Amino acid sequence: MQRALLYDQRTPPSTVLAHLDQALEAITDQHVTTACLARIEPAQQGTWTLRWSTAGHPPPLLLTPDHQARYLHADPDLPLGVDVTQPRNDHTHTMPAGATVIFYTDGLIEHPKHPVETGLERLAALVTEHAALPLHDFVDALADHHPSNGHDDIAILALRTPRT
């Protein structure tokens, strides 16, 4: 459904998530879910602009070309299906050429014996440890060595901006 809403629109991610939230409310009784929608756009002089909106999802993780990892913390909006009247927000961050942004589900970081912050710290360390790998191998390494207990679904999406 989200793909259909995105097909011919250039609207902000928050607008698409708001429309998706309204559609889910109209057609299903069990529609509470988290989501993150992002778009990377060319900016000036070899930089890129990351635009995203989150519905209760963990923060994106940015890996810079010099292998520094940092979370792009922003107050997450409510998950989809909770309250369609609440506004959704957009966030932006400039990305240099050769940077990687990682989106993931909470199943990658959550472990019942550790606080979420521990999982986030371990993921950031894992990202910097494998930063030099080609993108496909990088994602495989994150999936193979994740800090969670593996009892929840895991999804990882990593996007790397061109170096030139």
Helices and strands as residue ranges (DSSP letters): H 2-6, H 13-27, E 35-42, E 48-55, E 61-63, E 69-71, E 91-95, E 100-104, G 106-108, H 116-129, H 135-144, E 156-160
